[in-house]
Amino acid sequence: MRETKRDTDAIVERIHNLTVEAGLMPSDWRTVLEEGSPTYGRGWNLYSSPPDSYGHNRHPATGSSGSYVGWSRREANEKMRLIVQIVGAMGRTKKENRQRFGQK
């Protein structure tokens, strides 16, 4: 299956929404994906950026793993899908997780 820019943009938007809902980032901040290029030797990176600024800060959803999410679009999307799962779980309470996964 081919990964498209539309897929990537949807994943980044989902990460942003989940991060804000979980209270990890202020709602007026932006989630920025810096697209890489294997041809020119640049990796894909995920950052957060304050309003009215072009500064790049470590995104709270990436934790201690840093901003690097991959070398290609496919690799970046795969890593960001994992980030969506992790941040989604962080936003749920323990009771919600138990109900979701059928634990008592």
N, CA and C of each residue as an Amber inpcrd file, in Angstrom:
protein
   312
   0.8290000  -1.1750000   0.0000000   0.0000000   0.0000000   0.0000000
   0.8820000   1.2510000   0.0000000   0.5150000   2.1960000  -0.8070000
   1.2940000   3.4210000  -0.9370000   0.8410000   4.4500000   0.0850000
   1.7920000   5.0760000   0.7370000   1.5090000   6.1390000   1.7130000
   1.4430000   7.4740000   0.9710000   0.4120000   8.2490000   1.2420000
   0.2480000   9.5310000   0.5630000   0.3950000  10.6830000   1.5450000
   0.5340000  11.8790000   1.0050000   0.6220000  13.0840000   1.8350000
  -0.6620000  13.2630000   2.6370000  -1.7850000  12.9070000   2.0480000
  -3.0650000  13.0080000   2.7510000  -3.0740000  12.1200000   3.9960000
  -2.5410000  10.8960000   3.8720000  -2.4320000   9.9920000   5.0270000
  -1.5680000  10.6270000   6.1210000  -0.4370000  11.1540000   5.7120000
   0.5020000  11.7620000   6.6610000  -0.1260000  12.9480000   7.3700000
  -0.8030000  13.8250000   6.6240000  -1.4440000  14.9950000   7.2240000
  -2.5290000  14.5890000   8.2170000  -3.2880000  13.5420000   7.8930000
  -4.3430000  13.0640000   8.8010000  -3.7500000  12.5210000  10.1000000
  -2.6280000  11.8260000  10.0020000  -1.9770000  11.2800000  11.1990000
  -1.4480000  12.4180000  12.0780000  -0.8280000  13.4200000  11.4720000
  -0.2940000  14.5600000  12.2260000  -1.4350000  15.3030000  12.9210000
  -2.5510000  15.4950000  12.2300000  -3.6980000  16.1660000  12.8320000
  -4.2470000  15.3490000  14.0030000  -4.2860000  14.0360000  13.8560000
  -4.7610000  13.1580000  14.9360000  -3.8290000  13.2390000  16.1570000
  -2.5260000  13.2410000  15.9050000  -1.5620000  13.3780000  17.0130000
  -1.7850000  14.6980000  17.7390000  -1.9640000  15.7690000  16.9740000
  -2.1780000  17.0860000  17.5860000  -3.4320000  17.0740000  18.4610000
  -4.5500000  16.5780000  17.9180000  -5.8040000  16.5710000  18.6660000
  -5.7090000  15.7270000  19.9320000  -5.1070000  14.5490000  19.8390000
  -4.9680000  13.6840000  21.0050000  -4.0620000  14.3070000  22.0650000
  -3.0040000  14.9620000  21.6260000  -2.0670000  15.5920000  22.5610000
  -2.7420000  16.7240000  23.3260000  -3.5370000  17.5140000  22.6250000
  -4.2560000  18.6120000  23.2780000  -5.3120000  18.0520000  24.2320000
  -6.0640000  17.0280000  23.7860000  -7.1020000  16.4260000  24.6340000
  -6.5090000  15.8020000  25.8970000  -5.3180000  15.2360000  25.7840000
  -4.6660000  14.6120000  26.9460000  -4.0420000  15.6440000  27.8740000
  -4.0410000  16.9080000  27.4620000  -3.4880000  17.9660000  28.3010000
  -1.9750000  18.0400000  28.2650000  -1.3660000  17.4870000  27.2290000
   0.0910000  17.4890000  27.1270000   0.6370000  18.7350000  26.4310000
  -0.2540000  19.4630000  25.7290000   0.1950000  20.6160000  24.9630000
  -0.9370000  21.6510000  24.9410000  -0.6220000  22.9520000  25.0340000
  -1.6650000  23.9790000  24.9440000  -2.3670000  23.9390000  23.5870000
  -3.6300000  24.2760000  23.5760000  -4.4250000  24.1620000  22.3450000
  -3.9980000  25.1440000  21.2580000  -3.3540000  26.2510000  21.6180000
  -2.9550000  27.2160000  20.5930000  -1.6070000  26.8830000  19.9450000
  -0.9190000  25.8660000  20.4400000   0.3360000  25.4450000  19.8190000
   0.0330000  24.6120000  18.5810000   1.0370000  24.4900000  17.6990000
   0.8850000  23.7170000  16.4680000   1.7610000  22.4680000  16.5230000
   1.3290000  21.4520000  15.8110000   2.1590000  20.2690000  15.5940000
   2.7160000  20.3740000  14.1850000   4.0290000  20.3270000  14.0720000
   4.7020000  20.5490000  12.7860000   5.4620000  19.2900000  12.3910000
   5.2370000  18.8340000  11.1780000   6.0080000  17.7200000  10.6300000
   6.9730000  18.2810000   9.6040000   8.2470000  18.1070000   9.8520000
   9.2640000  18.5280000   8.9010000   9.5490000  17.3340000   7.9990000
   9.1600000  17.4520000   6.7410000   9.3190000  16.3410000   5.8090000
  10.7740000  16.1800000   5.4210000  11.1960000  14.9450000   5.3800000
  12.5680000  14.6340000   5.0440000  12.7270000  14.2190000   3.6000000
  13.9420000  13.8650000   3.2560000  14.2540000  13.4270000   1.9000000
  15.4790000  12.5230000   1.9450000  15.3120000  11.2230000   1.6600000
  16.4800000  10.3540000   1.6140000  17.4960000  10.8090000   0.5570000
  16.9990000  11.4270000  -0.5130000  17.8830000  11.9030000  -1.5750000
  18.8440000  12.9660000  -1.0620000  18.3270000  13.8700000  -0.2170000
  19.1440000  14.9700000   0.2850000  19.6310000  14.7490000   1.7180000
  19.4040000  13.5580000   2.2450000  19.9590000  13.2030000   3.5460000
  19.2780000  13.8330000   4.7450000  17.9620000  14.0360000   4.6560000
  17.2170000  14.6150000   5.7820000  16.1540000  13.6270000   6.2440000
  16.0590000  13.4280000   7.5390000  15.0220000  12.5700000   8.1000000
  13.7460000  13.3520000   8.3660000  12.6730000  12.6430000   8.6630000
  11.3900000  13.2430000   9.0090000  11.3760000  13.5090000  10.5080000
  10.9020000  14.6950000  10.9080000  10.9050000  15.0880000  12.3200000
   9.5600000  15.6820000  12.7090000   9.1310000  15.4030000  13.9450000
   7.8750000  15.9080000  14.4800000   8.1880000  16.8890000  15.6090000
   7.6620000  18.1170000  15.4940000   7.9190000  19.1620000  16.4730000
   6.6170000  19.7810000  16.9590000   6.6990000  20.5090000  18.0590000
   5.6070000  21.4060000  18.4560000   6.1380000  22.8220000  18.3140000
   5.2240000  23.7430000  18.0300000   5.6290000  25.1220000  17.7980000
   4.6420000  26.0580000  18.4910000   5.1550000  27.0180000  19.2620000
   4.2540000  27.9680000  19.9290000   3.5900000  28.8920000  18.9220000
   2.4740000  29.5300000  19.3310000   1.7990000  30.4510000  18.4090000
   2.6930000  31.6460000  18.0730000   2.5290000  32.1520000  16.8760000
   3.2840000  33.3280000  16.4140000   4.7830000  33.1090000  16.4710000
   5.2210000  31.8880000  16.2120000   6.6490000  31.5880000  16.2420000
   6.9530000  30.4940000  15.2320000   8.1520000  30.5070000  14.7370000
   8.5980000  29.4400000  13.8440000   9.5650000  28.5120000  14.5580000
   9.6790000  28.6730000  15.8670000  10.5830000  27.8410000  16.6480000
  10.1050000  26.3940000  16.7080000  11.0520000  25.4880000  16.8180000
  10.7410000  24.0660000  16.9410000  11.0950000  23.5970000  18.3400000
  10.1250000  22.9860000  19.0130000  10.3470000  22.4020000  20.3270000
  10.0550000  20.9110000  20.2560000  10.6170000  20.1710000  21.1910000
  10.3470000  18.7320000  21.2370000   8.8540000  18.5300000  21.4710000
   8.2300000  17.7030000  20.6640000   6.7950000  17.4520000  20.7980000
   6.5480000  16.5430000  21.9960000   5.5660000  16.8650000  22.8440000
   5.3220000  16.0480000  24.0300000   4.9130000  14.6100000  23.7030000
   4.3550000  14.3700000  22.5410000   3.9260000  13.0180000  22.1730000
   5.1040000  12.1000000  21.8620000   6.2510000  12.6710000  21.5140000
   7.4010000  11.8290000  21.1750000   8.1680000  11.3860000  22.4070000
   7.8920000  12.0170000  23.5470000   8.5740000  11.6210000  24.7820000
  10.0670000  11.8110000  24.6840000  10.7980000  10.8740000  25.2480000
  12.2520000  10.9960000  25.2690000  12.9060000  10.4630000  23.9960000
  12.0900000  10.0070000  23.0350000  12.6680000   9.4390000  21.8110000
  13.1720000  10.4980000  20.8460000  12.8710000  11.7600000  21.0960000
  13.3400000  12.8280000  20.2180000  12.3680000  13.1030000  19.0950000
  12.7560000  13.9730000  18.1920000  11.8550000  14.4230000  17.1420000
  11.8680000  13.5280000  15.9040000  12.8850000  12.7050000  15.7480000
  13.0400000  11.8860000  14.5420000  11.9480000  10.8190000  14.4720000
  11.2150000  10.7750000  13.3470000  10.1740000   9.7610000  13.1740000
  10.4100000   8.8400000  11.9840000  11.4460000   9.0750000  11.2140000
  11.7210000   8.1460000  10.1200000  12.5620000   8.7530000   9.0210000
  12.9560000   7.8750000   8.1110000  13.7840000   8.2650000   6.9800000
  12.9490000   8.4530000   5.7220000  11.8210000   7.7360000   5.6460000
  10.9360000   7.8340000   4.4880000   9.5190000   8.1140000   4.9740000
   8.6230000   8.4400000   4.0480000   7.2320000   8.7020000   4.4150000
   6.6040000   7.4730000   5.0610000   6.8610000   6.3170000   4.5150000
   6.2860000   5.0870000   5.0610000   6.7660000   4.8410000   6.4930000
   8.0520000   4.9900000   6.7160000   8.6210000   4.7930000   8.0520000
   8.0810000   5.8300000   9.0370000   7.9650000   7.0870000   8.5830000
   7.4450000   8.1520000   9.4500000   5.9890000   7.8910000   9.8150000
   5.1750000   7.4840000   8.8370000   3.7710000   7.1990000   9.1140000
   3.6300000   6.0340000  10.0880000   4.4630000   5.0320000   9.9310000
   4.4180000   3.8770000  10.8300000   4.7160000   4.2990000  12.2770000
   5.7540000   5.1030000  12.4500000   6.1160000   5.5660000  13.7910000
   5.0400000   6.4790000  14.3600000   4.4660000   7.3430000  13.5200000
   3.4420000   8.2620000  14.0050000   2.1490000   7.5240000  14.3540000
   1.8500000   6.4360000  13.6570000   0.6810000   5.6250000  14.0350000
   0.8820000   5.0100000  15.4180000   2.0940000   4.6270000  15.7220000
   2.4110000   4.1170000  17.0530000   2.2530000   5.2220000  18.1010000
   2.6800000   6.4310000  17.7640000   2.5170000   7.5710000  18.6680000
   1.0350000   7.8360000  18.9280000   0.1890000   7.6970000  17.8960000
  -1.2570000   7.8830000  18.0660000  -1.8040000   6.8880000  19.0870000
  -1.3730000   5.6380000  19.0020000  -1.8400000   4.6240000  19.9560000
  -1.4020000   4.9600000  21.3710000  -0.1640000   5.3740000  21.5330000
   0.3740000   5.6700000  22.8600000  -0.3190000   6.8820000  23.4720000
  -0.4430000   7.9730000  22.7110000  -1.0570000   9.1870000  23.2400000
  -2.5530000   8.9520000  23.4780000  -3.1870000   8.1570000  22.6350000
  -4.5950000   7.8190000  22.8460000  -4.7980000   7.0830000  24.1540000
  -3.8880000   6.1790000  24.4770000  -3.9780000   5.4420000  25.7410000
  -3.7130000   6.3640000  26.9250000  -2.8440000   7.3470000  26.7530000
  -2.5430000   8.2840000  27.8410000  -3.7550000   9.1450000  28.1760000
  -4.5870000   9.4250000  27.1830000  -5.7520000  10.2670000  27.3930000
  -6.9210000   9.5440000  28.0230000  -6.8640000   8.2150000  28.1070000
  -7.9560000   7.4480000  28.7130000  -7.6480000   7.1650000  30.1770000
  -8.6940000   7.0640000  30.9580000  -8.5100000   6.7290000  32.3590000
  -8.2890000   5.2250000  32.5040000  -7.8680000   4.8160000  33.6750000
  -7.6430000   3.4020000  33.9410000  -8.9400000   2.6100000  33.7750000
 -10.0510000   3.1760000  34.2220000 -11.3500000   2.5050000  34.1070000
 -11.7430000   2.3300000  32.6390000 -11.5270000   3.3640000  31.8290000
 -11.8430000   3.2790000  30.4030000 -10.9890000   2.2220000  29.7140000
  -9.7190000   2.1330000  30.0830000  -8.8450000   1.1160000  29.5030000
  -9.3070000  -0.2870000  29.8720000  -9.7290000  -0.4790000  31.1160000
 -10.2010000  -1.7950000  31.5410000 -11.4450000  -2.1880000  30.7600000
 -12.3640000  -1.2640000  30.5790000 -13.5750000  -1.5600000  29.8080000
 -13.2350000  -1.8360000  28.3480000 -12.3190000  -1.0870000  27.8020000
 -11.9510000  -1.2370000  26.4000000 -11.3010000  -2.5900000  26.1180000
 -10.4580000  -3.0510000  27.0390000  -9.7270000  -4.2860000  26.8110000
 -10.3050000  -5.4730000  27.5820000 -11.4890000  -5.3030000  28.1860000
 -12.1960000  -6.4120000  28.8160000 -11.5860000  -6.9250000  30.0960000
 -10.8760000  -6.0970000  30.8220000 -10.2800000  -6.5270000  32.0940000
 -11.1970000  -6.0920000  33.2250000 -11.1580000  -6.8670000  34.2970000
 -11.9960000  -6.5430000  35.4720000 -11.2120000  -5.8090000  36.5120000
